[in-house]
Amino acid sequence: QLQLVESGGGLVQPGGSLRLSCAASGFTLDYYAIGWFRQAPGKEREGVSCISARGGSTKYLDSVKGRFTISRDNAKNTVYLQMNSLKPEDTAVYYCAAVVRIPYYTDLAPYAYDYWGQGTQVTVSS
């Protein structure tokens, strides 16, 4: 059974850091582009970052550029999102998602992804 599980969320003060993990089970991530998305209450889900299947291409939402870094370790079947200099507006439920694509494909559109995790809450507050 194909499954994605996010972890690493929590409560952090503004300016702090968190590292989210997206672990896959039931399939190998080698051929999948992975995206990180977030959804705040009353807002639409938005793409935060994505990484191609081979890791050679990445894309970021403008508001997180220079603060967030996406990476993947295919040997561990896991994708990470390092979040630094967090702001209250980063508060949301964060999801990872996967789609089979050519090695350098990246896309921040939620509709482009087939498989989704359950999400992890990130709260940035003093």
MDAnalysis code that builds the backbone (N, CA, C; Angstrom):
import MDAnalysis as mda
import numpy as np

u = mda.Universe.empty(378, n_residues=126, atom_resindex=np.repeat(np.arange(126), 3), trajectory=True)
u.add_TopologyAttr("name", ["N", "CA", "C"] * 126)
u.add_TopologyAttr("resid", np.arange(1, 127))
u.add_TopologyAttr("resname", ["GLN", "LEU", "GLN", "LEU", "VAL", "GLU", "SER", "GLY", "GLY", "GLY", "LEU", "VAL", "GLN", "PRO", "GLY", "GLY", "SER", "LEU", "ARG", "LEU", "SER", "CYS", "ALA", "ALA", "SER", "GLY", "PHE", "THR", "LEU", "ASP", "TYR", "TYR", "ALA", "ILE", "GLY", "TRP", "PHE", "ARG", "GLN", "ALA", "PRO", "GLY", "LYS", "GLU", "ARG", "GLU", "GLY", "VAL", "SER", "CYS", "ILE", "SER", "ALA", "ARG", "GLY", "GLY", "SER", "THR", "LYS", "TYR", "LEU", "ASP", "SER", "VAL", "LYS", "GLY", "ARG", "PHE", "THR", "ILE", "SER", "ARG", "ASP", "ASN", "ALA", "LYS", "ASN", "THR", "VAL", "TYR", "LEU", "GLN", "MET", "ASN", "SER", "LEU", "LYS", "PRO", "GLU", "ASP", "THR", "ALA", "VAL", "TYR", "TYR", "CYS", "ALA", "ALA", "VAL", "VAL", "ARG", "ILE", "PRO", "TYR", "TYR", "THR", "ASP", "LEU", "ALA", "PRO", "TYR", "ALA", "TYR", "ASP", "TYR", "TRP", "GLY", "GLN", "GLY", "THR", "GLN", "VAL", "THR", "VAL", "SER", "SER"])
u.atoms.positions = np.array([
    [0.842, -1.197, 0.000],
    [0.000, 0.000, 0.000],
    [0.871, 1.239, 0.000],
    [0.659, 2.094, -0.970],
    [1.451, 3.305, -1.110],
    [1.056, 4.314, -0.032],
    [2.032, 4.824, 0.708],
    [1.743, 5.732, 1.809],
    [2.848, 6.768, 1.960],
    [2.433, 7.991, 2.253],
    [3.353, 9.076, 2.584],
    [3.035, 9.545, 3.991],
    [4.058, 9.698, 4.812],
    [3.855, 10.124, 6.192],
    [4.756, 11.310, 6.491],
    [4.133, 12.435, 6.862],
    [4.878, 13.628, 7.233],
    [5.157, 13.622, 8.736],
    [6.274, 14.231, 9.104],
    [6.610, 14.407, 10.514],
    [7.492, 15.635, 10.647],
    [7.659, 16.078, 11.893],
    [8.558, 17.192, 12.164],
    [7.872, 18.511, 12.440],
    [6.561, 18.546, 12.330],
    [5.853, 19.778, 12.624],
    [5.838, 20.076, 14.113],
    [5.348, 21.268, 14.457],
    [5.262, 21.643, 15.859],
    [5.084, 23.130, 16.016],
    [5.279, 23.557, 17.257],
    [5.175, 24.970, 17.607],
    [6.572, 25.563, 17.701],
    [6.788, 26.681, 17.027],
    [8.093, 27.322, 17.034],
    [7.900, 28.830, 17.081],
    [8.836, 29.531, 17.682],
    [8.770, 30.985, 17.751],
    [9.190, 31.601, 16.412],
    [8.729, 32.793, 16.140],
    [9.182, 33.481, 14.913],
    [10.703, 33.559, 14.874],
    [11.243, 33.303, 13.691],
    [12.687, 33.253, 13.529],
    [13.290, 31.881, 13.747],
    [12.494, 30.956, 14.242],
    [12.987, 29.613, 14.516],
    [13.005, 28.732, 13.278],
    [13.377, 27.465, 13.499],
    [13.522, 26.504, 12.399],
    [12.815, 25.199, 12.719],
    [12.403, 24.540, 11.661],
    [11.872, 23.183, 11.743],
    [12.329, 22.426, 10.495],
    [12.453, 21.121, 10.630],
    [12.708, 20.271, 9.475],
    [11.593, 19.251, 9.353],
    [10.878, 19.329, 8.267],
    [9.818, 18.369, 7.996],
    [10.376, 17.200, 7.201],
    [9.841, 16.024, 7.483],
    [10.215, 14.824, 6.742],
    [8.981, 14.226, 6.098],
    [9.183, 13.644, 4.932],
    [8.118, 12.946, 4.212],
    [8.664, 11.561, 3.881],
    [8.197, 10.561, 4.603],
    [8.690, 9.197, 4.416],
    [7.683, 8.388, 3.607],
    [8.206, 7.667, 2.619],
    [7.342, 6.856, 1.765],
    [7.434, 5.393, 2.153],
    [6.328, 4.714, 2.081],
    [6.313, 3.265, 2.293],
    [5.415, 2.634, 1.246],
    [5.751, 1.392, 0.881],
    [4.955, 0.686, -0.113],
    [5.385, 0.973, -1.539],
    [6.320, 1.888, -1.724],
    [6.831, 2.188, -3.054],
    [8.160, 2.920, -2.891],
    [8.936, 2.961, -3.957],
    [10.187, 3.706, -3.928],
    [9.986, 5.072, -4.566],
    [10.614, 6.083, -3.959],
    [10.444, 7.455, -4.428],
    [11.308, 7.790, -5.641],
    [12.120, 6.841, -6.083],
    [13.109, 7.133, -7.120],
    [12.512, 7.782, -8.369],
    [11.276, 7.420, -8.723],
    [10.706, 7.899, -9.981],
    [9.628, 8.959, -9.762],
    [9.578, 9.493, -8.532],
    [8.507, 10.413, -8.181],
    [9.031, 11.819, -7.911],
    [8.383, 12.797, -8.517],
    [8.581, 14.167, -8.076],
    [7.798, 14.340, -6.778],
    [8.352, 15.112, -5.860],
    [7.730, 15.318, -4.556],
    [7.492, 16.805, -4.337],
    [6.317, 17.105, -3.847],
    [6.001, 18.489, -3.520],
    [5.622, 18.643, -2.065],
    [5.905, 19.793, -1.524],
    [5.421, 20.192, -0.193],
    [4.385, 21.285, -0.402],
    [3.266, 21.132, 0.279],
    [2.155, 22.068, 0.176],
    [1.718, 22.476, 1.568],
    [0.992, 23.560, 1.660],
    [0.465, 23.968, 2.953],
    [-0.923, 24.560, 2.779],
    [-1.670, 24.453, 3.860],
    [-3.023, 25.001, 3.857],
    [-3.321, 25.593, 5.212],
    [-3.552, 26.895, 5.209],
    [-3.934, 27.598, 6.423],
    [-5.456, 27.653, 6.495],
    [-6.009, 27.819, 7.693],
    [-7.472, 27.876, 7.836],
    [-8.093, 28.947, 6.942],
    [-9.110, 28.569, 6.188],
    [-9.802, 29.516, 5.338],
    [-9.090, 29.862, 4.047],
    [-7.962, 29.207, 3.798],
    [-7.198, 29.500, 2.578],
    [-7.066, 28.248, 1.723],
    [-6.771, 28.466, 0.454],
    [-6.561, 27.354, -0.451],
    [-5.182, 26.727, -0.211],
    [-5.083, 25.459, -0.586],
    [-3.802, 24.783, -0.491],
    [-2.849, 25.383, -1.532],
    [-1.614, 25.632, -1.101],
    [-0.643, 26.219, -2.019],
    [0.657, 25.424, -2.025],
    [1.302, 25.425, -3.166],
    [2.578, 24.744, -3.295],
    [3.686, 25.565, -2.669],
    [4.482, 24.937, -1.830],
    [5.579, 25.601, -1.139],
    [6.905, 25.316, -1.836],
    [7.132, 24.057, -2.140],
    [8.378, 23.661, -2.781],
    [8.191, 22.304, -3.426],
    [9.028, 22.011, -4.407],
    [8.989, 20.700, -5.036],
    [10.382, 20.341, -5.529],
    [10.580, 19.036, -5.710],
    [11.875, 18.538, -6.145],
    [11.650, 17.416, -7.137],
    [12.475, 17.391, -8.159],
    [12.323, 16.385, -9.197],
    [12.764, 15.018, -8.695],
    [12.446, 13.995, -9.475],
    [12.709, 12.622, -9.054],
    [14.186, 12.362, -8.781],
    [15.039, 12.968, -9.584],
    [16.480, 12.749, -9.391],
    [17.117, 13.836, -8.522],
    [16.315, 14.805, -8.125],
    [16.807, 15.857, -7.241],
    [17.521, 16.993, -7.937],
    [17.574, 16.947, -9.261],
    [18.324, 17.970, -9.977],
    [17.605, 19.281, -10.159],
    [16.298, 19.278, -9.956],
    [15.508, 20.494, -10.135],
    [14.654, 20.739, -8.908],
    [14.582, 21.989, -8.505],
    [13.732, 22.383, -7.385],
    [12.986, 23.662, -7.747],
    [11.922, 23.891, -7.021],
    [11.121, 25.096, -7.234],
    [10.574, 25.538, -5.880],
    [10.437, 26.856, -5.694],
    [9.964, 27.391, -4.420],
    [8.921, 28.478, -4.640],
    [7.994, 28.550, -3.708],
    [7.070, 29.659, -3.609],
    [7.891, 30.912, -3.313],
    [7.554, 32.021, -3.939],
    [8.372, 33.235, -3.773],
    [8.546, 33.621, -2.311],
    [7.527, 33.468, -1.511],
    [7.581, 33.936, -0.130],
    [8.483, 33.087, 0.758],
    [8.925, 31.930, 0.286],
    [9.795, 31.083, 1.106],
    [11.202, 30.973, 0.538],
    [11.448, 31.569, -0.611],
    [12.777, 31.513, -1.215],
    [13.810, 32.111, -0.271],
    [14.926, 31.399, -0.133],
    [15.982, 31.853, 0.754],
    [15.787, 31.441, 2.199],
    [14.602, 30.921, 2.530],
    [14.328, 30.476, 3.907],
    [14.116, 28.967, 3.980],
    [13.493, 28.401, 2.970],
    [13.184, 26.966, 2.948],
    [14.099, 26.258, 1.948],
    [14.456, 25.029, 2.279],
    [15.267, 24.211, 1.380],
    [14.685, 22.802, 1.320],
    [14.425, 22.344, 0.110],
    [13.918, 20.984, -0.082],
    [15.079, 20.087, -0.489],
    [15.058, 18.857, -0.003],
    [16.093, 17.885, -0.366],
    [15.485, 16.494, -0.300],
    [16.200, 15.547, -0.880],
    [15.699, 14.181, -0.840],
    [16.846, 13.206, -0.664],
    [16.533, 12.118, -0.004],
    [17.470, 11.020, 0.174],
    [16.748, 9.772, -0.319],
    [16.975, 9.431, -1.563],
    [16.253, 8.290, -2.139],
    [16.624, 6.972, -1.465],
    [17.835, 6.901, -0.936],
    [18.244, 5.683, -0.232],
    [17.396, 5.468, 1.020],
    [16.961, 6.565, 1.630],
    [16.100, 6.492, 2.817],
    [14.635, 6.641, 2.459],
    [14.364, 6.803, 1.154],
    [12.977, 6.959, 0.709],
    [12.269, 8.114, 1.409],
    [12.999, 9.217, 1.576],
    [12.506, 10.334, 2.369],
    [12.855, 11.657, 1.693],
    [11.938, 12.595, 1.801],
    [12.161, 13.958, 1.331],
    [12.036, 14.891, 2.520],
    [12.841, 15.935, 2.531],
    [12.890, 16.859, 3.665],
    [12.545, 18.282, 3.215],
    [12.042, 19.043, 4.163],
    [11.853, 20.477, 3.958],
    [12.430, 21.187, 5.176],
    [13.589, 21.798, 4.990],
    [14.217, 22.585, 6.050],
    [13.631, 23.986, 6.006],
    [13.050, 24.403, 7.110],
    [12.404, 25.709, 7.176],
    [13.111, 26.569, 8.211],
    [13.716, 27.650, 7.759],
    [14.422, 28.579, 8.634],
    [13.731, 29.931, 8.627],
    [14.074, 30.749, 9.593],
    [13.517, 32.107, 9.696],
    [12.000, 32.085, 9.561],
    [11.380, 31.216, 10.306],
    [9.934, 31.041, 10.181],
    [9.179, 32.279, 10.634],
    [8.064, 32.516, 9.969],
    [7.225, 33.680, 10.238],
    [5.825, 33.207, 10.622],
    [5.071, 34.015, 11.335],
    [3.699, 33.625, 11.689],
    [2.868, 33.250, 10.459],
    [3.118, 33.878, 9.339],
    [2.346, 33.567, 8.132],
    [2.697, 32.213, 7.521],
    [3.712, 31.550, 8.057],
    [4.029, 30.181, 7.622],
    [3.161, 29.144, 8.346],
    [2.391, 29.590, 9.313],
    [1.529, 28.678, 10.057],
    [0.506, 28.026, 9.139],
    [0.471, 26.701, 9.160],
    [-0.434, 25.944, 8.285],
    [-0.238, 24.458, 8.552],
    [-1.105, 23.666, 7.959],
    [-0.858, 22.228, 7.877],
    [-0.034, 22.004, 6.615],
    [1.074, 21.291, 6.778],
    [1.971, 21.017, 5.665],
    [1.791, 19.574, 5.197],
    [1.681, 19.420, 3.895],
    [1.485, 18.120, 3.274],
    [2.599, 17.842, 2.283],
    [2.957, 16.574, 2.148],
    [3.800, 16.198, 1.023],
    [2.958, 15.363, 0.057],
    [3.381, 15.385, -1.191],
    [2.647, 14.680, -2.232],
    [3.628, 14.172, -3.278],
    [3.215, 13.147, -4.009],
    [4.103, 12.498, -4.971],
    [3.395, 12.258, -6.297],
    [4.166, 12.300, -7.351],
    [3.644, 11.984, -8.688],
    [4.794, 11.398, -9.521],
    [4.449, 10.378, -10.327],
    [5.457, 9.796, -11.206],
    [5.659, 10.719, -12.393],
    [6.907, 11.115, -12.609],
    [7.194, 12.017, -13.719],
    [8.614, 11.782, -14.217],
    [8.933, 12.408, -15.351],
    [10.285, 12.354, -15.917],
    [11.259, 12.951, -14.901],
    [12.528, 12.606, -15.000],
    [13.489, 12.929, -13.939],
    [13.586, 14.388, -13.514],
    [13.334, 15.358, -14.397],
    [13.551, 16.766, -14.029],
    [12.260, 17.556, -13.922],
    [11.162, 16.869, -13.793],
    [9.861, 17.530, -13.681],
    [9.660, 18.132, -12.306],
    [9.166, 19.385, -12.273],
    [8.764, 20.013, -11.024],
    [7.472, 20.788, -11.262],
    [6.630, 20.850, -10.255],
    [5.356, 21.568, -10.391],
    [4.842, 21.920, -9.010],
    [4.405, 23.161, -8.816],
    [3.865, 23.588, -7.524],
    [2.339, 23.535, -7.481],
    [1.721, 23.022, -8.534],
    [0.256, 22.960, -8.560],
    [-0.239, 21.707, -7.856],
    [-1.080, 21.855, -6.839],
    [-1.574, 20.673, -6.108],
    [-2.251, 19.642, -7.009],
    [-2.959, 20.088, -8.058],
    [-3.689, 19.152, -8.908],
    [-2.764, 18.223, -9.692],
    [-1.484, 18.564, -9.747],
    [-0.536, 17.747, -10.515],
    [-0.116, 16.479, -9.773],
    [-0.466, 16.355, -8.498],
    [0.030, 15.262, -7.673],
    [-1.041, 14.226, -7.393],
    [-0.610, 12.970, -7.338],
    [-1.543, 11.858, -7.193],
    [-1.662, 11.303, -5.780],
    [-0.576, 11.327, -5.039],
    [-0.551, 10.688, -3.725],
    [-0.211, 11.720, -2.664],
    [-0.956, 11.677, -1.566],
    [-0.844, 12.686, -0.522],
    [-0.693, 12.057, 0.853],
    [0.081, 12.741, 1.701],
    [0.143, 12.370, 3.098],
    [-0.980, 13.018, 3.877],
    [-1.013, 12.766, 5.183],
    [-2.077, 13.273, 6.044],
    [-1.808, 14.661, 6.586],
    [-0.578, 15.108, 6.500],
    [-0.253, 16.452, 6.930],
    [0.338, 16.520, 8.326],
    [1.088, 17.593, 8.567],
    [1.645, 17.873, 9.885],
    [1.490, 19.365, 10.157],
    [1.088, 19.685, 11.391],
    [0.803, 21.076, 11.743],
    [2.090, 21.826, 12.061],
    [2.227, 22.996, 11.475],
    [3.317, 23.913, 11.806],
    [2.684, 25.194, 12.318],
    [3.051, 25.584, 13.532],
    [2.536, 26.799, 14.135],
    [3.706, 27.682, 14.524],
    [3.703, 28.904, 14.005],
    [4.765, 29.864, 14.304],
    [4.142, 30.984, 15.123],
    [4.513, 31.037, 16.386],
    [3.880, 31.993, 17.293],
    [4.779, 32.230, 18.486],
    [4.716, 33.458, 19.005],
    [5.460, 33.770, 20.220],
    [4.587, 33.584, 21.443],
])
